[in-house]
Each structure stands twice: as structure tokens, then as C-alpha cells.
Amino acid sequence: MVIPARYAASRLPGKPLAEIGGQPLIQRVWSRAVTSGAASVVIATDDERILQVAREFGADGVMTAATHLSGTDRIAEVVRQRRWTDEEIVINVQGDEPAIEPALIAELAGALDAYPAIDIATAVAPVASLAEFLDPNCVKAVRAADGRALYFSRAPVPWPRDAVVAGQPTQFEGAWRHIGIYGYRVRSLLQFAAWEPSRLELQEKLEQLRALEHGMSIYLVTLAVSPAAGVDTPADLERVRKLFDGGRP
């Protein structure tokens, strides 16, 4: 497992080192990841401050290039550094998810292990409201009967043709919200990272569409409810601090 952690987040610079319940954010994420049963957990960063803190609390940390455009590219560098084999499974746990459920991490790895033809595994949960369905910041996933992803979009999909009033849908039942955690086979990760951003990816600003456009198979693990949101903004940080102050481990 690899946790990418970048210092220069546009909305919350220094985010991985922000304090939550007496520990830096990145330590909270790492602690949850370690309890998932993963064979190894590596923090991949572009900043010496994050690397030093990670090593102080006992994590395996590595420096990666500052030029990576995404966490996926950063993880691919770690895979190449460590010479992991093509069939090994690597989970991408974002460095701003202190409430990530260890069971979800294990479930993604289990899905890849169970279905050898799958290249990537990720997760979805039911869309919870009409407002969420219409929100472009809520990425929707369209799921096939066998669990494969057919498409991802910021638009409200699938479009409920028979439940539209004045151009707006009135129903959202059966819609899935994408949860941004990924599991890869190493060979699939390296292929993905080698491709240029695709047309649909650039249009929707959704990296996973690059995999679909190139014919990769993405399996969607279904959750009953969406997990707690990560930390993107100062308001998110305060919300998560209250969560841990309330007794969350």
C-alpha cells in the first residue's frame, strides 16, 4: 500500500502535517492503513518535512519527484523504486483520509485477488440525496450487473428519463457515488501511468476515465453508505478534528 502525501495542497498548504487529536494528519491515515493487514505501508512524499515526520512515528517513507501531476504518478514511482512484481496488488490510500476504514482497504485488495481479469478496484456508495445527485463535485459511477464500471461522470447519471420536471431529474434511486480509493495490479498501474491523459479524462477531469478509454476493467466494491469525507479545506480539517475529539480512534 502507498499513501501519497504532497505538501503544497492549493486549498490547505502543509495539510499532511496538520494536527488532529495530537497527531499529524498523515500519521492518522498511516495508522488506519497499517491495521488493514497490508504487507507494507509506504508514505510517498515530495517534501523533506513530511518524510522526517513520517520516519519519526515509525513509517516507511520515500521521497518522490515534485513534478508528479497526480498521486497515481507518485505511486508508480514508488512501485518502480521498490521493483514490485507485475501481479502484486497496491492500494492507493489518499494522504488526507484520516477516517479511512481498514476493512475497505482489505476489501479492495480482496476483490483484485478474487477476480484475476480485473485491472483496478475502487468503491461506490448509494447517492444519498437529489442535491448530491445534481452536484458536479459528487462523482457518479454507472455499474454493470457483474460489478464492472461502465462510466464515471460529474453529471447526474444514469439520467432518469421518466422522472424529469422542467429539465431537472426528480429521482436518484439506483445512482452510485464514487469513493476515491483505488487498488491496482502493479502491471495495470504502470500501464496507466505511462498513458497520456485521455479525451474523456480531460473533459470530465476524472483520471479513472483514462483507464476505461484504454479498455481496462474497473471493479466497483459497493458500500452501504459513504465513508466520512477527507480533508480538502480548513473547514474539513475542523470537522475532522471534532470527529477525533469525540473519541474516534
N, C-alpha and C positions, 0 to 999 in steps of 0.2 A: 504494500500500500504506500502511496505517496501523497503527501499533503503539500500542495504548492502554497507558498506564502510570500507575497510581494509587499514591500514596504510602502511604495508610492501610490496607494489607492487614491483615486481622484476625489472621492467624497469623504474619505476618512483616512488621511495620511498616517502611517505608523500603526494601522489597525491591528496587525498581529501582536503588537506589544501592549495594546490597551488592557488595563487591569479589569478583571472580572472576578469578584469574590476573593481577592488576594492573590490571584494568579494571572499571568498574561493570557490573552485570548488564545494564542497558539498552543499554550500548554493545555487549556481546556479541551481543544479539539484533539490534540495528541492523546490525552488521557482516555477519551472516549474511543478513539481508534484502537488503542492498544488492547482494550478489553473485548474487541470483536473477534479475537482469535487469529488475527493475521500473522503470518510467519515473520513479517518485518514491517515496520512503520518508519518511513523516511520523510523528514521535513526538507523540502527543496525551496531554497530562497535565493534572492538576488542581493541580499543585504547582510553585511557582517554583523550588524546589531541583532538581527533575528537569529542568525546562526549561533552567535555567542550565547544568547538566552536559551535557545533550544538545547545546546550542549550542557548548560548549567543545570537544567532539570532532567538531564539524562537521555535526551532524544538523539537518534541518529540523524544528523543534519548534513546537507551538502550544499555547496554554492553552485548556482547555475547562472547562465548568462542573463544580463539585464535587458537584452533585446527581445526576449520572447513576447509574442503578442497575446498568448493565452496560457492558462495553466496546463493545458494539454501539451503544448510545446515544451514546457518546463519539465513535465513528467517524462516525455520522450527522451530528453537529455539525460535524466537520471537512469532510465532503462538502458541507454547506450553506455553510460558510465559504468553501471553495475554488470553489464553483459548478461542481463536476464534472458532466458531462452524464449523462443517463439511462442510456446504453448503456456508459459507462466501467465498467471492472472494478476493484473494490477488494478487496484481500486483508486480512483481519484476522489479524495475527500477534500473539499474546499477548506482553506485555512480560516474561513470566517463562519464555521458551523459548529459552535461550541455545544449545541444540544443534539448533535447527530446521534442517532440510535445505533449502538453497536450491532444490534440484530439486523438492521437494514444493510449494513456493510457486509455481514456474513451472508445475507440472502442474495445479494448481487453476485458475490463470488460463487455461491452455490448454484445459481442459475447458469452461469458460464460453464461450470463444471458438469452440470446435468445435460446441457444442450451443446454438443461439440460444434454444431454448424453456426452457432451464434457468434458474432464478432464483438458486440458491445451489449452490455446490460445497463439499464437505467431504471428509474422508478416513476410511477404516476399515482395520483390520488384523485378521488372524485372532486370535480369542481363543486364548491360549496354554496355558491350564490350566483344570481344573474349578474350582479355587478362584477364578480370575479370573471365570469364567462366573457363579459364585454371588455375587460381590462386588458390592453395590449401588453402590460407588464406581466400578466399571467400567461405563461406559455401553455397552449393546449396541445395534447397529443391525440392522434387517432390510432386506435389499437385494433389489430386484426384478431380474429377468433382464436388463433393459436398463440397470441401474446406478442407478435411482432409489431413494431411501429410501422405504420403506413405513412404518417406525416406528422410534422410539428408545425405549429403556427401561432403567431400572436393574434390572429383573427379568431372570431368565435366559430370554431369547428368542432364537430360536424354541424352544419347550418340546419336548423330545424325548419324546413321549408313550410310546413303546415302550421307553424306556431310563430308567425311573424305579423306584427302590427305596426303600421307606419314605418316600415323598413327596419324595425328592431325585433330581434327574437324575444319571445316571452317565456321560453322554456330552455333549460340547460341540462336536463336529466340525461345521464349517459355520457356526459363530457368528462374528459380526464385532464387534470392539471399535471404538467411535467415537473418532477422534482429533480433538481440539478446535481445528482451524484451519478458517477459513471464507473463501470467496470469494463476492462478491456482484456483481450488476449494481447500479449506483447506484440505479436506479428501484426495484429489489426491496428494497434496504437501507432506503430512505426509507419505503417502504410498511410494511415490517416494524416499523421503529422507531415508526411512528405508531399501531400497534395496541396495545391494552391486553393485558397478559398473559392467555393463554388458559387454559381449564379444565384441559386436559391438562398444559400447561406448569406450572401451579401445583401440580398433583397429583404430577408426577414431578420437579419442579424442574429441568426441561430446556427451555431457551429455544427450541431448534430446533423443538419441537413446536408452537409458535405459528405458524410458517411452514406446517407440514403441515396444521394445522387450518384455515388460511385458503386452502388449495388451492395453495400454492406447490410448485414442483418442486425437489427437492434431489438433486443427483447425488453419488454416492459414489465417489471415487477409491480404488482398492484398493492397499494396500501389502503387501509380503511379510511384514514384521514391524513391530511397533510401534516408533516412534522413541523416543529417550530421553525420559524424563519431565521435565516442567518443574519449577520451584521454587515450592513452596507453603509449606514448613515449614523450620525451621532444619536439620533432618536432610537435607532435599532440597538445601539450599544447600551443606552439607558434601559431599554426594555429587557435586554438580556441580563443586565446587572440585577434588576429586580427579580428576575426568574431565579438566579442563583442565590440571591439574598433570601429568597423564600424557601431555601432548603434543597434546591436541585443539586445532585452530586456533581 
